[in-house]
Amino acid sequence: MSHATVLLLTLPSPPSPVIFEAGPFAARYYGIFIALGIALATWLTGRELARKGYDGAMALDALFFVVPFGFIGARAYHVATDYQLYSRDPIPGIFEVWNGGLGIYGAVIGGLLGVLVFVAVARTSFYERLFGRTYRISPLAFADAAAPGLILAQAVGRWGNYFNQELFGRPSSLPWAIEIAPENRPPGFKDETAFHPTFLYESIWNILVCLALLYIARRFADRLKNGDIFLLYVSLYSLGRVFVEALRIDQAFIIGDFRGNLFVASILALTFALLFFLRHAGAGGRRKRPSANP
């Protein structure tokens, strides 16, 4: 297939990751999609909390705990696993989040820590004096309510990678392959034009997982335990991430002979699925014994 034909059959990339600039300020698509994802996650979490009988406003209050911890965790995970990108000039590079570089697993760990802090603080008299209200909810119940919104935010946030021309996969001639500018192509692929849009694959998978979690939370509400939806979220997201990582060619940290995130996603997909199974193992087999005198 000729170079011109490949260009006609691919999705174009945007010319710039910047929407507009005003002096030192630059509005970037990456930040816009992150903000939109957070807004949608907060809205959906509020709805899920209300459906469970809690005050939906709790989602907005928790935002001020979860988001800072989540961002710190996300950036820390990225910097720790890709430190070679910053080792020569770590300051201010490690703080330039607007250029991309957030690790979702770090965000989940940091966000969970934020939930724990929020749940502990929100029930105290200090919180009541400060905000005029208190909340009482278990961390696992809150995590279940937040899980569908969290993965919806991930689906939206992935589009920031499109505008940054990053996190794409191997070269491809498929109609939905994405054009990547020469300066954004990794070493060894400078002569290639179009690549798998793995950010798009992950975004679609995340939307499907969000819908699945919402369905399961309603359809099996009487059988689920606190924490089940969050376990399914981690397992299902990680399952999709395994296939995405198998396609990606960007520089990554290595564990053994595997891409680090591929290894981490595989372990988490299996571990959290096993935890879910063990929590319910035998539940379906416990049947009422027949009476001795029918």
N, C-alpha and C positions, 0 to 999 in steps of 0.2 A: 504494500500500500504506500502511495506517495506521501511526501511530507504535506503537500497541499490538501490531499484528501483527509489525512488525519486531523488537520486543523479544522476542516469543515464539519467533522463528525464529533467534535469535542465541545465540552462546556468551557467558555472563556473564564479566566480569572480576572478579578478587578485590577485596575491599574495601580491602585494605592490603598493601603490599609487605613488611611486617614480620611475622615469625612470633611473636615475643614480645620483650618488653623487660625488662631487669633493671638498674635504675639507669641509668647512662650507656651500658650495653651494649644493643645491639639486634641480634637475629638476623634477617637478611633472606633472603628466598627467593633473591634474586640471588646472594648469596654462597654459599648452599647448593648451587645448581646449578653454579656455577663449580667449587666443591670436588669435587662429584660427577663433573663432566666430567674434571677433572684425574686423579682416582682411576681412572676407566675408561680414560683415555688411557694412564696408566702401566701398567695391567694388560695392555692390548692390545699396547702396545709391547714389553713383556717377552715376551709370547708370540711376537710376530713376530721378535724377536731370537733367541729360542731355536730357532725354526723355521729360521732362517738359520745356525744353528750357533754362535751367540754365547751368552754368559752372560746369561740373562734378567734377572738382578739388576742389570745395567747400567742398566736403565730407571729403577729407583728411585734409583740414585746420580746419574744425569743430571738427575733432577728438581730437585735443589738448585742446578743451574746454569741449566737451561732455564726454570723457572717464574719466578724473579726477573727474568731478562732479558726474558722474554715479557711479564710484567706491565708492566714499565717501557716496553717498546716499544708495547704496546697502549694504555696511558694517554697516552704521548707523542703517538702518532698521532691519538688522539681530541682531545686538547687543541690540537694544532697545526692540525687541520682544522676545529675548532669553537671557536676561541678566543674568538669573540664571546660565548659563553656565560659566559666567565670574566673577560673584559677589565675589567669594572667592579670586581670583587672577586676577584682571582685567588687570594688566600690567605684561607682554606684550600681554596677551591673546587676547584682543580686536583688536590688530593690526596684528595678525597672519592669514592673509587672505589666505595664501597658504594652510592652513589646512581646507579650506572650510568655508562657512558661508557668502553668499551674498544673499540679498533679492531682487528679481526682481522688486517688486513694488517700493522699495527705489531707485533702479537703474533708473527706468523710471522717477521718480520725480527728481532725481539729474540730469539725462540726459536732461530733459526738461529745467531745470534751466541753464544748460550748453548751450543749444540751444539759449535761450533768451540772454545770455551774448554774445555768438558768433554773433548772428544777430545784436545786438546793436553795438558791437565793429567793426564788419567787414565792416561797411559802413562809418566809420570815416576816417578823414585825417590821424590820427595817425596810423591806420592800413595800410593805403596806403603807408605812409612813411616807415613803418617797413617791409612790405612784397611786396610793389610795385603793389598792386591790392586792389580792394574793391568789396564787394558783396552786393546786395540788394535783399532780399527775406523775406517774412513774416515768422514768427515762425511756423505758422500752415502749410504753404506750405512745409517748410523744414521737419516738423514732418511727413507729409504724405509721403515724399520721403524716410524718414529714417525707417518708420514702417516695411516694408517687410524685410529689412536688419536686423532690431533689433530682430524680432522674429526668423529669420534664425540663428542669433548668439545665441539665447537662445536654439534653437534645438541642435546646436553643443556643446554649453557649458554644457548641461545636461550630456554629456558623461563623464565629469569630476567626476560626482557623482557616476558613475559606478566604476571608478577606486578607489574612496574613500570608496566604499561600504556604501553608505548613501542614504537617501531619497527613500527607498523602501517601499513597502506596506505590507498588511497582508500576513500571510503564505499562500502558494499556491502549488498545485501539478500540475499546468499547464506545458506543455512542455517548455514554455518560462520563467518559474519562474527562479529566480536567487539565486544561493547559496550565503549565507552570513556567514562569519567566526564567530565563537562563540563570540569573543570579540567585534564584531560590532552589535550584536543583542541587541535590547532594553530589559529592564527588563520585565519579564513575558513571554519572547519568546526564552529563552536560549535553550530549547529542540527542537525548530523548525529548519529546515535546509534551506528551500527554501521559497522565498517571491515574491510577485508581483513586477516586475521591473518598478515602477511608473515613474522613470526618463526616461525610454524607451517610455512609453505611452505618456508622455508629449513631448518628442522629436518628435515623429511621429505626434502628434497633431499640434505642432508648424510648422512643415514643410507643413502640409496641409493648415494651416492658411496663411502661407507665399504665397503659390501658389494661394490661394483664393484672397488675397489682390492684388497680381500682376494682376490677371484676372480682378477683379472689377475695378482697377485703369485704365485699358485699355478699357474694354467693356463699362463702363459707364462714361467715362471721361467728356462727355459733360453735365452730370447731377450732377456731384459731386461738392461739395464746399470744399474750403481749410479746412482741419481738419477732413474731413469725413473718410479718410483711417486710420488716427490715432484713431479715435473713434471706428472704426470697429476692429482695432488691439486690443485695450484694452478689448473690449467686448468679442471678440471671444477667445482671449487668456484666459481671466478670466473664460469663460464658460468651457473650457477644464480643467482649474485648479480646478474648483469645483469638478469634478469627480475624479481627481488625489488625491486631499486632502481627499476625502471621503474614499480612500483606504489606505492612509498613517498611520503609527503607531509610527513614530518617535516622540520624545518629541516636543511639540509645545506650544506656548502661547494660552491662552483660552479667548474667549469673550463669556460670558454667559455659555451656554452648548456646544459651538461649538469650533472647532479648529480655531484659529485666522485667518489664511490665507483662510480657507474655508469661513468664514464670510465675509472677505474683498473681496474675489473673487466673491462671490455671489452678493454683493452690487455693485461692479464695473461692472460686466457683465450686470446687469439690468439697472444701471444708464447710462452707456455709450450707450447701445442699445436704451434707451429712448431718450437720447440727439440726436442721429442720426435720430431717427424717427421724433422727433419734428422739426428738421431742414428741413425736407422734407415733413412734413405733409401738405396736401392740394396742393402740387406742381403738383401732377398728376390730381387733380380735377379741375385745372384752365383751362378751355377750352374756346376757342374763341366763343363769342356769335354769333348766326346766324344773318345775316343781316335782317333788318326789311322789305326790299324790294328785295326779291330774284329775 
